[in-house]
Amino acid sequence: MPFIDMKTSVKIDTDKELYLKEAFGKAIELIPGKSEEWLMLNFSDGCRMYFAGADAPSAILEVKILGRSTPDYYNALTKELTDIVSDTLGVSKNRIYVKYEEIDTWGFNGENF
């Protein structure tokens, strides 16, 4: 039950969005037990964002997962997501945040896991 919500000040065209979808789908597999099969994504582009007082391109990714993982897996995913966003959208790596949230209960199809 992973969910990645990305907000960025950069505009994302259709080709880049499809690439991000595929790349994030592969990247989520760095967390054991997670796969694109259950991954939900949201891309909010063209956001008015300021980071360190400047409006240069920036992004924040919020990654929510059902259950727990370890710092090593989160570090690997942070590196991969940061590389993907930087390479695809041209956002400097030092202007990208990645936030994690571990969820105990997740609803799907009228039931909870």
C-alpha positions as CSV (number, residue, x, y, z in Angstrom):
1,M,0.0,0.0,0.0
2,P,2.6,2.6,-0.9
3,F,1.6,6.1,-1.9
4,I,4.0,8.7,-3.2
5,D,2.7,12.3,-3.4
6,M,5.1,14.6,-5.2
7,K,4.8,18.4,-5.2
8,T,7.1,20.4,-7.4
9,S,7.5,23.9,-8.7
10,V,8.5,22.4,-12.1
11,K,5.9,21.8,-14.8
12,I,5.7,18.1,-15.8
13,D,4.8,17.3,-19.4
14,T,3.1,14.0,-20.3
15,D,6.3,12.2,-21.4
16,K,8.1,13.1,-18.1
17,E,5.0,12.1,-16.1
18,L,4.9,8.7,-17.7
19,Y,8.6,8.3,-17.1
20,L,8.3,9.3,-13.4
21,K,5.4,6.8,-13.0
22,E,7.5,4.0,-14.4
23,A,10.7,5.0,-12.5
24,F,8.8,5.4,-9.2
25,G,7.2,2.0,-9.8
26,K,10.6,0.3,-10.0
27,A,12.1,2.4,-7.1
28,I,9.4,1.4,-4.6
29,E,10.6,-2.2,-4.9
30,L,13.7,-1.1,-2.9
31,I,11.4,-1.4,0.2
32,P,10.8,-5.2,0.8
33,G,7.3,-6.3,0.1
34,K,6.3,-3.1,-1.8
35,S,5.6,-3.1,-5.6
36,E,4.1,-1.0,-8.3
37,E,1.1,-3.3,-8.2
38,W,-0.2,-1.5,-5.1
39,L,1.5,1.9,-5.7
40,M,-0.6,5.0,-5.9
41,L,1.0,8.2,-7.2
42,N,0.0,11.9,-7.2
43,F,2.0,14.5,-9.1
44,S,1.3,18.2,-8.4
45,D,3.3,20.3,-10.7
46,G,3.8,24.0,-11.1
47,C,3.4,24.6,-7.4
48,R,4.4,27.9,-5.9
49,M,7.2,26.7,-3.7
50,Y,10.0,28.5,-1.7
51,F,12.9,26.6,-0.2
52,A,15.6,28.4,1.8
53,G,13.9,31.7,0.8
54,A,14.3,31.1,-2.9
55,D,11.8,30.1,-5.6
56,A,14.3,28.0,-7.6
57,P,13.0,24.6,-8.8
58,S,12.3,22.4,-5.8
59,A,10.3,19.3,-4.9
60,I,9.0,17.4,-1.9
61,L,8.0,13.7,-2.0
62,E,5.8,12.2,0.7
63,V,6.1,8.4,0.8
64,K,3.5,6.6,2.8
65,I,3.7,2.8,3.4
66,L,1.6,0.3,5.2
67,G,3.8,-1.2,8.0
68,R,7.4,-0.6,8.8
69,S,10.8,-0.6,7.1
70,T,14.4,0.2,8.1
71,P,16.6,3.2,7.7
72,D,18.8,1.4,5.2
73,Y,15.9,0.7,2.9
74,Y,14.6,4.3,3.3
75,N,18.1,5.6,2.5
76,A,18.3,3.6,-0.7
77,L,14.8,4.8,-1.7
78,T,15.6,8.4,-0.9
79,K,18.7,8.3,-3.1
80,E,16.8,6.7,-6.0
81,L,13.9,9.0,-5.8
82,T,16.1,12.1,-5.5
83,D,18.2,10.9,-8.5
84,I,15.0,10.3,-10.6
85,V,13.5,13.7,-9.9
86,S,16.8,15.6,-10.4
87,D,17.6,13.8,-13.6
88,T,14.1,14.0,-15.0
89,L,13.0,17.5,-13.9
90,G,16.3,19.3,-13.4
91,V,15.7,20.0,-9.7
92,S,19.0,20.2,-7.8
93,K,19.3,17.3,-5.3
94,N,19.8,19.8,-2.5
95,R,16.3,21.2,-3.2
96,I,14.5,17.9,-2.8
97,Y,12.9,16.7,0.4
98,V,11.7,13.1,0.9
99,K,9.4,12.5,3.9
100,Y,8.3,9.0,5.1
101,E,5.2,8.0,7.0
102,E,4.5,4.5,8.3
103,I,0.8,3.7,8.4
104,D,-0.6,1.0,10.8
105,T,-4.1,0.8,9.2
106,W,-4.9,1.3,5.5
107,G,-8.3,0.9,3.9
108,F,-8.9,-0.6,0.5
109,N,-11.9,-2.0,-1.3
110,G,-14.2,-1.3,1.7
111,E,-12.0,-3.0,4.2
112,N,-8.9,-2.3,6.3
113,F,-5.6,-4.1,6.1
